[in-house]
Amino acid sequence: MDKFDVKKSMPSYRARHGSFELVEVPPLQYLMLDGHGDPNSSPDFASAVATLYPLAYSLKFFSRNELGRDYVIPPLEGLWWAEDMSTFTSARDKTQWDFTLMLLVPDWLNRSHLDHAIAVATGRRPLPRLDDVRFDILREGTCMQTLHIGPFDDEAAVLDHMHSAAIPAAGFEMTGRHHEIYLSDLRRSAPEKLRTILRQPVQTPPLGNHADE
């Protein structure tokens, strides 16, 4: 049985270091959990991870055993935002951050399949934030993204260049929420080897508000 691997099958899950590229991201469905605060210390972050992964594995085993379709567990992803977005690019005040952690669900699976997976997963052990899990579709459309290699705290300069230079130079403006895709295993990778796709949804500026005017 061939395993579906989103990192190999979908162009939007590939990016190049040092290059800012436009991609078209189709609507995708995810398991989602919201939270707030510094991901290094926030109870919301830890409890979200502890809830999402057991559900994702239960869903994978259901798909393999009952539907005959196996897949690699997709990488963890996060949407990040704050009232003042400079907390990402200059001050790096992580206590002000809001986030949605996500794990992609392949498009052949639906809510009824997830309900079965929830029953199996909760039968094994309690999941701390099960009642808060959302099964939802994210529609991003046109995005700019790049591959960052290194510690998360070194992202600030890359994001600043994307936001203030690369996106306007391409004739777009930012919309939606900053999106990160964690290609590396956060538990096993040295900080300098972490590989993270940094993605920003964009849109064409309204008439009369073009970057080159």
C-alpha positions as CSV (number, residue, x, y, z in Angstrom):
1,M,0.0,0.0,0.0
2,D,1.5,3.3,-1.1
3,K,1.4,6.1,1.6
4,F,0.1,9.5,0.7
5,D,2.7,12.1,1.8
6,V,1.5,15.7,1.6
7,K,5.1,17.0,1.7
8,K,5.8,15.1,-1.5
9,S,2.5,15.4,-3.2
10,M,1.5,19.0,-2.8
11,P,3.6,21.9,-4.3
12,S,2.4,24.2,-1.5
13,Y,4.2,22.0,1.0
14,R,7.6,22.7,-0.6
15,A,9.6,25.9,-0.5
16,R,13.2,27.0,-1.2
17,H,15.5,28.6,1.3
18,G,16.4,32.2,0.3
19,S,13.6,32.5,-2.2
20,F,10.2,34.1,-1.8
21,E,7.7,32.4,-4.1
22,L,4.0,32.8,-4.9
23,V,1.9,29.6,-4.6
24,E,-1.8,28.8,-5.0
25,V,-3.0,26.9,-2.0
26,P,-6.3,25.0,-2.5
27,P,-8.9,24.7,0.3
28,L,-7.6,22.2,2.8
29,Q,-9.3,20.6,5.8
30,Y,-7.6,20.4,9.2
31,L,-7.9,19.4,12.8
32,M,-7.5,22.8,14.6
33,L,-7.0,24.0,18.2
34,D,-6.7,27.7,19.3
35,G,-4.4,29.1,22.0
36,H,-2.6,32.1,23.3
37,G,0.9,33.0,24.5
38,D,4.5,32.0,24.2
39,P,4.7,28.5,22.6
40,N,7.7,27.6,24.8
41,S,5.6,28.0,28.0
42,S,1.9,28.3,27.1
43,P,-0.3,25.5,28.5
44,D,-2.5,26.1,25.5
45,F,0.3,25.0,23.1
46,A,1.3,21.9,25.0
47,S,-2.4,20.7,25.5
48,A,-3.1,21.4,21.8
49,V,-0.3,19.1,20.7
50,A,-1.3,16.5,23.2
51,T,-4.8,16.5,21.8
52,L,-4.2,16.8,18.1
53,Y,-1.6,14.0,17.6
54,P,-3.6,11.1,19.2
55,L,-6.6,12.1,17.0
56,A,-4.5,12.3,13.9
57,Y,-3.0,8.9,14.5
58,S,-6.4,7.4,15.3
59,L,-7.7,8.8,12.0
60,K,-4.7,7.5,10.1
61,F,-5.2,4.0,11.4
62,F,-8.9,4.1,10.6
63,S,-8.1,5.2,7.0
64,R,-5.5,2.5,6.6
65,N,-7.5,-0.4,8.2
66,E,-11.0,0.5,7.1
67,L,-10.6,2.4,3.9
68,G,-7.4,0.9,2.6
69,R,-5.7,4.3,2.2
70,D,-2.6,5.0,4.3
71,Y,-0.8,8.2,4.7
72,V,2.1,9.9,6.5
73,I,1.0,12.0,9.4
74,P,1.3,15.6,8.0
75,P,3.6,18.1,9.6
76,L,2.3,20.3,12.4
77,E,1.2,23.8,11.3
78,G,0.4,27.0,13.0
79,L,-1.5,30.2,12.2
80,W,-0.1,33.1,14.2
81,W,-1.4,36.6,14.8
82,A,-1.4,39.4,17.4
83,E,-3.1,42.8,17.9
84,D,0.3,44.3,17.1
85,M,2.0,42.3,14.4
86,S,5.4,43.9,15.2
87,T,5.6,41.5,18.1
88,F,6.6,39.0,15.4
89,T,9.2,41.0,13.5
90,S,10.8,43.3,16.0
91,A,9.9,43.1,19.7
92,R,9.3,39.3,19.5
93,D,7.0,39.5,22.5
94,K,5.6,36.0,22.4
95,T,3.3,36.5,25.3
96,Q,1.1,38.6,23.0
97,W,0.8,35.9,20.3
98,D,-2.4,34.1,19.4
99,F,-2.3,30.8,17.5
100,T,-4.2,28.0,15.9
101,L,-2.3,24.7,15.7
102,M,-3.4,22.4,12.9
103,L,-2.9,19.0,11.4
104,L,-4.1,18.4,7.8
105,V,-6.7,15.8,7.2
106,P,-6.6,14.1,3.7
107,D,-9.6,15.0,1.5
108,W,-11.0,11.5,1.4
109,L,-11.8,11.6,5.1
110,N,-14.8,13.4,6.5
111,R,-16.5,14.2,9.8
112,S,-18.0,10.8,10.3
113,H,-14.6,9.3,10.0
114,L,-13.3,11.7,12.5
115,D,-16.1,10.8,15.0
116,H,-15.0,7.2,14.8
117,A,-11.4,8.2,15.4
118,I,-12.4,10.3,18.4
119,A,-14.2,7.4,19.9
120,V,-11.1,5.2,19.5
121,A,-8.6,7.8,20.8
122,T,-10.6,8.7,23.8
123,G,-11.1,5.1,24.7
124,R,-7.4,4.8,25.2
125,R,-6.7,7.9,27.2
126,P,-8.4,11.3,28.0
127,L,-7.5,14.1,25.6
128,P,-7.0,17.4,27.4
129,R,-8.8,19.7,24.9
130,L,-11.1,17.4,23.0
131,D,-14.1,19.6,23.3
132,D,-12.2,22.5,21.7
133,V,-11.1,20.7,18.6
134,R,-12.4,22.0,15.3
135,F,-12.6,20.2,12.0
136,D,-12.6,23.0,9.5
137,I,-11.5,24.1,6.0
138,L,-8.8,26.8,5.5
139,R,-9.0,28.8,2.3
140,E,-5.8,30.7,1.7
141,G,-5.6,31.0,-2.1
142,T,-2.6,33.1,-3.3
143,C,0.3,33.1,-0.8
144,M,4.0,34.0,-0.6
145,Q,6.2,31.6,1.1
146,T,9.9,30.7,1.8
147,L,11.8,28.0,3.6
148,H,13.5,29.2,6.9
149,I,16.3,27.0,8.2
150,G,17.4,27.6,11.8
151,P,16.0,28.6,15.2
152,F,12.5,30.1,15.3
153,D,13.8,33.3,16.9
154,D,15.8,33.9,13.7
155,E,12.6,34.2,11.6
156,A,12.1,37.9,12.5
157,A,14.4,39.3,9.8
158,V,13.0,36.9,7.1
159,L,9.4,37.8,8.0
160,D,10.2,41.5,8.0
161,H,11.7,41.2,4.5
162,M,8.7,39.2,3.3
163,H,6.2,41.7,4.7
164,S,7.9,45.0,3.9
165,A,9.8,44.2,0.6
166,A,9.0,40.9,-1.1
167,I,5.2,41.1,-1.0
168,P,4.9,44.7,-2.1
169,A,7.5,44.2,-4.8
170,A,5.3,41.4,-6.3
171,G,2.4,43.8,-6.4
172,F,0.5,42.3,-3.4
173,E,-0.5,43.2,0.1
174,M,-0.9,40.9,3.1
175,T,-4.2,39.4,4.1
176,G,-5.1,36.5,6.4
177,R,-2.8,35.1,9.1
178,H,0.9,34.3,9.2
179,H,1.2,30.5,8.6
180,E,4.1,28.2,9.6
181,I,4.6,24.6,8.5
182,Y,7.0,22.7,10.7
183,L,8.8,20.2,8.4
184,S,11.2,19.1,11.1
185,D,10.4,17.0,14.2
186,L,10.5,19.7,16.9
187,R,11.4,17.1,19.5
188,R,14.5,15.7,17.8
189,S,15.9,18.4,15.6
190,A,18.7,20.8,16.7
191,P,17.6,24.5,16.5
192,E,20.0,25.3,13.7
193,K,18.6,22.5,11.6
194,L,14.9,23.3,12.0
195,R,13.1,23.6,8.6
196,T,10.0,25.8,8.6
197,I,7.9,27.0,5.7
198,L,6.9,30.6,6.4
199,R,3.7,31.5,4.5
200,Q,1.7,34.7,4.1
201,P,-1.6,34.9,2.3
202,V,-1.7,37.9,-0.1
203,Q,-4.1,39.8,-2.2
204,T,-4.0,42.4,-5.0
205,P,-4.3,45.9,-3.4
206,P,-7.5,47.8,-4.1
207,L,-7.4,50.2,-7.0
208,G,-5.6,53.4,-6.1
209,N,-3.5,51.6,-3.4
210,H,-0.9,49.8,-5.5
211,A,2.6,49.5,-4.0
212,D,4.3,51.2,-7.0
213,E,2.2,54.3,-6.7
